[in-house]
């Protein structure tokens, strides 16, 4: 595999240029590949090891993220063009021309090049796994094999739209409590860094006797005053360190996912989101004609929560030994009884995809309802936490002043 820089004249007479990674090392094979589809080569040069490394690094770090919403729109438009009878390569050209995303456009043109060289669409898509989810790759392959590519493209668009809604609702729900507690924490730091020192100076001027609680709060204030930069730097390092470990270290991610599932309120949101995600995926894969064990394997590779991933791995192992689907889900001990019963009904009646779709819709509704009512759920907790914190501050800092005023009044 090597990178080649090319400049070509396409059949329409337009000059196109770029950098492409090809499964060849020699220049002649690369030229032959690039001239497929009636292109005329102007210049092709093989990039050296250093320039290839720099290009790969810049591509990864400087690449704009392709949002799931954009992917869904692209699949929907592609489905309509293919359904209208437009050749796939032409439809891809049209879709690339209409994009306002240079990185995505470059990837599509690379796919067009692969198709013109004889690759099928699913193979071209699978070369870009960094863009397309594995589920979508399977749907496209099935659509090609069964002659229903337009339907599978539409299924992919609808599926990505539904998954985007689930993820957006979950993020929106988790953002509110995060913002609230961040605001409370910031307010406390402000008090201890700016307000408390001024009150302490007043105490010293008046030679006030200070109770233990006040001395404790003054100690916290002095600590923050002395090590503010270290605390700020440590907090930033800790925050990004946790994110890094969560993304790159599976045991840590699994432990954090387990904690999230056990937290009040947040655990309910995370569980509802994952259950909606899994049942949505499972229903789509079965409807597309993928067998159950392969569907569970794809689910296992697609789900983001390590706890659910481990349970799906166990389900797949049970299915391999001949245990029924409903019993396998029941033994996982993470899926509610309602889901296991509905899977059993679908398994017995032969309507498993329909039952899974019903479950997915039910959990999406529950998730949306949780998001809508989260403010009312969180508000009492916020009031209690904030009230306790400020009660301690008032008791520690203002009661000595109150006692001083009372003593002065009695003199």
C-alpha positions in Angstrom: 0.0 0.0 0.0 1.4 3.4 -1.0 0.2 7.0 -1.4 0.2 8.6 -4.9 -0.3 12.2 -5.8 -2.2 12.5 -9.1 -3.5 14.9 -11.6 -6.0 13.6 -14.3 -8.4 14.7 -17.0 -11.8 13.0 -16.4 -14.2 12.1 -19.3 -15.9 15.4 -18.9 -12.7 17.3 -19.6 -12.2 18.5 -16.0 -8.8 18.4 -14.3 -9.0 16.6 -11.0 -6.2 16.1 -8.6 -5.5 14.7 -5.2 -3.8 12.1 -3.1 -4.9 8.5 -3.0 -3.9 5.3 -1.1 -3.6 2.4 -3.5 -2.8 -1.3 -3.0 0.3 -1.0 -5.2 3.9 0.0 -4.8 4.9 0.5 -8.4 4.0 3.5 -10.5 2.8 1.7 -13.6 0.1 -0.2 -11.6 -1.0 3.0 -10.0 -1.3 4.8 -13.4 -3.2 1.8 -14.9 -5.6 1.9 -11.9 -6.2 5.6 -12.1 -6.8 5.6 -15.8 -9.8 3.2 -15.3 -13.1 4.8 -16.2 -11.7 6.6 -19.3 -9.5 9.0 -17.2 -6.4 10.5 -18.8 -3.3 10.8 -16.6 -1.5 14.1 -16.6 0.9 13.3 -13.8 1.3 10.6 -11.1 4.0 10.5 -8.5 4.6 8.1 -5.6 4.9 9.8 -2.3 7.9 9.0 -0.1 7.8 7.5 3.4 8.2 10.8 5.2 5.6 12.7 3.1 3.2 9.7 3.4 3.5 9.7 7.2 3.0 13.5 7.3 0.0 13.3 5.0 -1.5 10.4 7.1 -0.9 12.4 10.4 -2.4 15.6 8.9 -5.4 13.7 7.5 -6.2 12.2 10.9 -5.6 15.4 13.0 -7.0 18.0 10.5 -10.0 16.0 9.3 -13.4 17.5 9.9 -15.8 15.1 11.6 -18.5 13.7 9.4 -21.7 14.1 11.4 -24.2 11.3 11.5 -26.9 13.8 10.3 -24.9 14.5 7.1 -24.4 10.7 6.5 -28.1 10.1 6.8 -28.9 12.9 4.4 -26.3 11.6 1.9 -27.7 8.1 2.0 -31.2 9.4 1.6 -30.2 11.4 -1.5 -28.3 8.5 -2.9 -31.2 6.2 -2.4 -33.5 8.5 -4.4 -31.1 8.8 -7.3 -30.5 5.1 -7.5 -34.3 4.4 -7.2 -34.8 6.9 -10.1 -32.6 4.7 -12.3 -29.4 6.7 -12.2 -26.2 4.6 -12.5 -24.5 4.2 -9.1 -21.2 5.9 -10.2 -23.2 8.9 -11.6 -25.2 9.1 -8.5 -22.1 9.2 -6.4 -20.6 11.9 -8.6 -23.7 14.0 -8.2 -23.7 13.5 -4.4 -20.0 14.4 -4.2 -20.6 17.6 -6.2 -23.4 18.8 -3.8 -21.3 18.3 -0.6 -19.9 21.2 1.4 -17.4 18.9 3.2 -14.1 18.5 1.4 -12.9 15.4 3.4 -16.2 13.6 2.8 -16.1 14.6 -0.9 -12.6 13.3 -1.2 -13.7 9.9 0.3 -16.6 9.6 -2.1 -14.4 10.3 -5.1 -12.0 7.6 -3.9 -15.0 5.3 -3.8 -16.0 6.3 -7.3 -12.5 5.5 -8.5 -12.7 2.1 -6.8 -16.0 1.3 -8.5 -14.8 2.4 -11.9 -11.8 0.0 -11.5 -14.2 -2.9 -10.9 -14.8 -2.9 -7.2 -18.4 -3.3 -5.9 -20.0 -0.6 -3.9 -19.9 -2.5 -0.6 -16.2 -3.1 -1.0 -15.6 0.6 -1.7 -17.7 1.5 1.4 -15.8 -0.9 3.6 -12.5 0.7 2.7 -13.8 3.8 4.6 -14.8 2.2 7.9 -13.8 5.4 9.6 -16.9 7.0 8.1 -19.5 4.2 7.7 -20.8 2.1 10.6 -20.4 -1.6 10.3 -24.2 -2.1 10.2 -24.4 0.2 7.2 -21.7 -1.8 5.4 -23.6 -5.0 5.9 -26.9 -3.4 4.7 -25.2 -2.2 1.5 -23.6 -5.6 0.8 -27.0 -7.3 1.3 -28.7 -4.7 -1.0 -26.1 -5.4 -3.7 -26.5 -9.2 -3.4 -30.4 -9.1 -3.4 -30.8 -6.3 -5.9 -32.5 -4.0 -3.4 -29.7 -1.4 -3.0 -32.1 1.5 -3.1 -34.1 0.1 -0.2 -31.1 -0.7 1.9 -29.7 2.8 1.3 -33.0 4.2 2.5 -32.9 1.9 5.5 -29.4 3.2 6.3 -30.6 6.8 6.1 -33.6 6.1 8.4 -31.5 4.1 10.8 -28.8 6.8 11.1 -31.5 9.4 11.7 -33.1 7.3 14.5 -29.7 6.6 16.1 -28.8 10.3 16.0 -32.1 11.1 17.8 -31.3 8.6 20.5 -27.7 10.0 21.0 -28.9 13.6 20.9 -31.5 13.0 23.5 -29.0 11.3 25.8 -26.4 14.0 25.4 -29.0 16.7 26.0 -30.2 14.9 29.1 -26.7 14.5 30.6 -25.7 18.1 29.7 -28.2 19.6 32.2 -27.0 18.0 35.4 -23.3 18.4 34.3 -23.9 22.2 33.8 -25.7 22.6 37.0 -23.1 21.0 39.2 -20.3 22.7 37.3 -22.0 26.0 38.1 -22.3 25.1 41.8 -18.7 24.1 41.9 -17.5 27.3 40.2 -19.6 29.4 42.6 -18.0 27.7 45.6 -14.5 28.3 44.2 -15.4 32.0 43.6 -16.6 32.3 47.2 -13.5 30.6 48.7 -11.0 32.5 46.4 -12.5 36.0 46.5 -15.2 36.5 49.2 -13.8 34.4 52.2 -10.4 36.2 52.3 -12.2 39.6 52.7 -14.3 38.3 55.5 -11.2 36.7 57.2 -9.5 40.1 57.1 -12.5 41.6 58.9 -12.3 38.9 61.5 -8.6 39.6 62.1 -9.3 43.4 62.4 -12.0 42.8 65.0 -10.2 40.0 66.8 -13.3 37.8 66.7 -13.3 34.4 68.3 -13.7 31.8 65.5 -15.6 28.5 66.0 -14.1 25.2 64.5 -16.4 25.3 61.4 -15.2 28.8 60.5 -11.6 27.8 60.9 -12.2 24.8 58.7 -13.7 27.0 55.9 -10.8 29.4 56.3 -8.4 26.5 55.9 -10.1 25.5 52.6 -9.9 29.1 51.4 -6.2 29.4 52.3 -5.5 26.1 50.5 -7.3 27.4 47.4 -5.5 30.7 47.6 -2.0 29.0 47.9 -2.5 26.3 45.3 -5.0 27.8 42.9 -2.9 27.3 39.8 -1.9 23.8 40.8 -5.6 22.9 41.5 -6.7 24.4 38.1 -3.9 22.5 36.2 -4.5 19.3 38.1 -8.3 19.5 37.4 -7.6 20.0 33.7 -5.1 17.1 33.6 -7.5 14.9 35.5 -10.4 15.8 33.2 -8.5 15.0 30.0 -6.8 12.1 31.6 -10.1 10.5 32.4 -11.3 11.1 28.8 -8.1 9.6 27.4 -8.4 6.5 29.6 -12.1 6.1 28.8 -11.4 6.1 25.1 -8.2 4.0 25.0 -8.3 1.7 28.0 -11.1 -0.9 27.9 -11.0 -2.0 31.6 -11.2 1.6 32.7 -14.0 2.3 30.3 -15.9 -0.8 31.5 -15.5 0.3 35.1 -16.8 3.8 34.3 -19.7 2.4 32.3 -20.6 0.3 35.2 -20.6 3.3 37.5 -22.7 5.3 35.1 -25.3 2.5 35.0 -25.6 2.5 38.8 -25.9 6.2 39.3 -29.4 7.5 40.1 -31.2 9.2 37.2 -28.1 9.1 35.0 -28.1 5.3 35.1 -31.7 5.3 33.9 -30.9 7.5 31.0 -27.8 5.5 30.0 -29.8 2.2 30.2 -32.7 3.6 28.2 -30.3 4.9 25.6 -28.4 1.7 25.2 -31.6 -0.5 25.1 -33.1 1.7 22.4 -29.8 1.6 20.5 -29.4 -2.2 20.7 -33.0 -3.1 19.8 -33.0 -0.6 17.0 -29.9 -2.1 15.5 -31.0 -5.7 16.1 -34.4 -5.1 14.4 -32.7 -3.5 11.4 -30.2 -6.3 10.9 -32.8 -9.0 11.2 -35.1 -7.2 8.7 -32.2 -7.0 6.3 -31.8 -10.8 6.4 -28.7 -11.1 8.5 -28.8 -14.2 10.7 -29.2 -13.9 14.5 -25.7 -14.8 15.5 -24.1 -12.5 13.0 -26.5 -9.8 14.0 -25.4 -10.1 17.7 -21.8 -10.1 16.6 -22.3 -6.8 14.7 -24.2 -5.4 17.7 -21.3 -6.4 20.0 -18.9 -4.5 17.8 -21.2 -1.5 17.4 -22.4 -0.7 20.9 -20.4 1.8 22.8 -21.1 0.7 26.4 -18.6 -1.9 27.6 -21.0 -3.5 30.0 -23.6 -4.1 27.3 -20.8 -5.2 24.9 -19.7 -7.9 27.4 -23.3 -9.1 27.9 -23.8 -9.3 24.1 -20.6 -11.4 23.9 -22.1 -13.8 26.4 -25.4 -13.9 24.5 -23.5 -14.8 21.3 -21.6 -17.6 23.1 -24.9 -19.0 24.5 -26.5 -18.9 21.0 -23.5 -20.9 19.7 -24.4 -23.7 22.2 -28.0 -23.9 21.0 -29.7 -21.8 23.7 -32.7 -19.8 22.5 -32.5 -16.1 21.9 -34.9 -15.2 24.8 -33.1 -17.5 27.2 -29.7 -16.0 26.2 -31.0 -12.5 26.8 -32.5 -13.5 30.1 -29.2 -15.1 31.3 -27.4 -11.8 30.5 -29.2 -10.3 33.6 -29.1 -6.8 32.3 -32.1 -6.7 30.0 -35.5 -5.9 31.7 -38.0 -8.8 31.9 -40.3 -6.9 29.5 -37.7 -7.1 26.7 -37.0 -10.8 27.3 -40.7 -11.5 27.2 -41.2 -9.6 24.0 -38.2 -11.4 22.4 -39.7 -14.7 23.5 -43.0 -13.8 21.8 -41.2 -12.7 18.6 -39.1 -15.9 18.6 -42.1 -18.2 19.0 -44.4 -16.3 16.6 -41.7 -15.6 14.0 -42.1 -11.8 14.4 -38.8 -11.0 16.2 -37.9 -8.0 14.1 -41.3 -6.5 14.6 -41.1 -7.0 18.4 -37.6 -5.5 18.6 -38.8 -2.5 16.6 -41.7 -2.1 19.0 -39.3 -2.3 22.0 -37.0 0.3 20.3 -39.8 2.7 19.8 -41.0 2.2 23.4 -37.5 3.0 24.8 -37.1 6.0 22.4 -40.4 7.4 23.8 -39.2 6.7 27.4 -35.9 8.4 26.7 -37.6 11.5 25.2 -39.9 11.6 28.2 -37.0 11.4 30.6 -35.2 14.3 28.8 -38.3 16.4 28.9 -38.9 15.8 32.6 -35.2 15.8 33.7 -35.4 19.4 34.9 -38.2 18.6 37.4 -36.3 15.5 38.6 -32.9 17.2 39.1 -34.3 20.4 40.6 -35.0 19.1 44.1 -31.5 17.5 44.2 -29.9 20.7 43.1 -31.7 22.7 45.7 -30.8 20.3 48.5 -27.1 20.2 47.5 -26.8 23.9 46.9 -28.8 24.6 50.1 -26.5 22.5 52.2 -23.4 24.0 50.8 -24.4 27.5 51.3 -25.9 26.8 54.7 -22.5 25.6 55.8 -20.8 28.7 54.4 -23.4 31.0 56.1 -23.0 29.1 59.4 -19.3 29.2 59.3 -18.7 32.8 58.1 -21.7 34.9 59.1 -22.6 33.5 62.5 -19.4 34.9 64.0 -20.3 38.3 62.6 -23.8 37.9 64.0 -22.4 37.0 67.5 -20.0 40.0 67.3 -22.9 42.4 66.5 -24.9 40.8 69.3 -22.1 41.3 71.8 -21.6 44.9 70.7 -25.4 45.5 71.2 -25.3 44.2 74.7 -22.4 46.4 75.8 
